[in-house]
């Protein structure tokens, strides 16, 4: 996306997600309508930018798997409307696209954004640990810092931290989902300060999966080209022999 399209998409995404959080209700009909509205936004993007569809769909698949494991399987958090609401999978796609596209236009300020985000996040994590005993969130934040220190996608991670922190705070304040306090030997805030780890991992896993798929396709194309060249060489040899 160019800068103007990214701004329009970001404004539309924020407005739509805010409306979805406010209108979230249990029941098949409300969930279908909310889910469809988020899918429509993604569809509008895909119509004009088809190249963004594969990686966004990969992100949705990874995020949905994570939702089933963390929410339904491990019961780390739960949704007010029960299960995994139908707007959540495409919502992850919207958040992924937002972080990816916004970060692409902020490269000029990468050092400032990365340093400010992770310094402020660390100060916040320590403060929340001391005030609210959010040891689970603090542990997640430490892992986030470890990943960021070795990643070449730090700007994407920093953008993801800023965007998803707002979403998590809004969702828990409105009551759309709730993080459970007891997390094994640790205790969690609502939301945990390090919840951004999950979203950062989603971004990185999506890019890894996309790169793996592209590499496999390139290898297959090279193999077909090699086979074609060998066949042509054999044909040429046969003609000369004849």
Secondary structure, 3 states (H helix, E strand, C coil): CCHHHHHHHHHHHHHHHHHHHHHCCCCHHHHHHHHHHHHHHHHHHHHHCHHHHHHHHHHHHHHHHHHHHHHHHCCCEEECCCCCCHHHHHHHHHHHHHHHHHHHCCHHHHHHHHHHHHHHHHHHHHHHHHHHCCHHHHHHHHHHHHHHHHCCCHHHHHHHHHHHHHHHHHHHHHCCEEECCEECCEECCCCCCCCHHHHHHHHHHHHHHHHHHHHHHHHHHHHHHHHHHHHHHHHHHHHHHC
